[in-house]
Amino acid sequence: MKLWEQRDREFFREGHTCQKPGPVPRGWRFSKYSHFPVRCSTMPGGRWVPTVKWLGCWPVVTHRPGSQRTSHMQSFLFLQLWMGSHPRGDAKILDNRISQKTLGQWISENQDCLGSKVKDTFNGKLPFLFKVLSVETALSIQAHPDKELAEKLHLQAPQHYPDANHKPEMAIALTSFQGLCGFRPIEEIVMFLTKVPELRFLIGDNAAAQLKGSMSSDSQAAASALQSCFSHLMRSEKNVVVEQLSLLVKRISQQAAAGNNMEDICGELLLQLHQQYPGDIGCFAIYFLNLLTLKPGEAMFLEANVPHAYLKGDCVECMACSDNTVRAGLTPKFIDVPTLCEMLSYIPSKDRLFLPTRSQEDPYLSVYDPPVPDFTVMKMEVPGSNTEYKVLAVDSASILLVVQGRVTASSPTAQKPIPLQRGGVLFIGANESVSLKLTVPEDLLMFRACCLL
């Protein structure tokens, strides 16, 4: 099933323009039963402008900050591209000869495409949501609930927590990708409390002393002290936060202007976040959370209750099929500080990289297999010297994303070969293999989301 494809896709940084999108171009190849074009859900606000619209996707017409949106805007940016069947972003079927209007509807009436184990385990639903994220402005300080809390939050406030599912997720960098993930070691936080008096002022001397004393205590005492410190910060009065943040920004700016290096207190990042979110409490979170810069292919896994934020860069992201997010900073959206401070996992940890394993059968395949049943991501890097590559069948529906290279895809259910290039996506039914023929001598990079039970 062809989800979407974009021909001749090139990326330009924010501020450039592209031609006004026209009608969906021709060139689709589809089978009556399993291959048809759909529209993928997009969200505005990213840093990339494609030269042509995503074929089969909504053209997202957005505006630059401070400008007025008009029907004649020629640039359109995307922050997120959703590939899946979540009710908030269920892919739309474009072929009017097919009675089902969305991918979710099609799956519900073609249950065998999920695979027997997936169908039984997840009640006939596609258990994962696959995304491409392009982040120019930092995303919120947030965490995702486990299933028990998700059910409770959805019952209490469905307008903010739209489903009852958990949302473990994994981000795999496509470019250099910067993010915050999990709590720093206690020693690092104590060091920042010494070097950043504005932070210590918000937390208070008692909580700061308790955290320092916990360095020689057991893990439970350390977690309790960390929770106390972080909660004091996040519950600070808005006017006090603004005042202390202004003092810190002024101090860092003056020191930087004098030629002093302020990286020991993350000065450049602090100024960047303050420029994006002036006076926001989330700016101080950088002193509590690990700062990671992922290289392309590196990943971080975010289990339930782990605080995190994506700061800048491009990634593919896979998660359980949910849109539940508890936010507390760096956002104009709904903030739920009490829930966040109560739910978080206060376990300090420096090592937050999630490593893939190399396949023993396929030298071009790496597998990112997190400790949750909902999803697995495969990365395929095929040298351009190869002329063919076979995407092996698995007992799960899967979504294949082409990041680099050009191929034609053939399968038993496709009437004709399907041309794919950068930006192309296929939905592959369970136990169906796909044969790819490389059409240019260029290295091929693809990611595949599935559910391996």
Secondary structure by P-SEA (a helix, b strand, c coil): cccccccbbbbbccccccccccccccccccccccbbbbbbbbbccccccccccccccccbbbbcccccccccccbbbbcbbbccccccccbbbcccccccccaaaaaaaacccccaaaaaaaccccccccbbbbbcccccccccccaaaaaaaaaaccccccccbbbbbbbbbccbbbbbcccccaaaaaaaaaacaaaaaaacaaaaaaaaaaccccaaaaaaaaaaaaaaaaaccaaaaaaaaaaaaaaaaaaaaacccccccaaaaaaaaaaaccccccccccccbbbbbbcccccccccccbbbbbcbbbbbbbcccccbbbbcccccccccaaaaaaccccccccccbbbbbbbcccccbbbbccccccbbbbbbbbcccccccccccccccbbbbbcbbbbbbbcccccbbbbbcccccccccccbbbbbbbcccbbbbbbbbbbcc
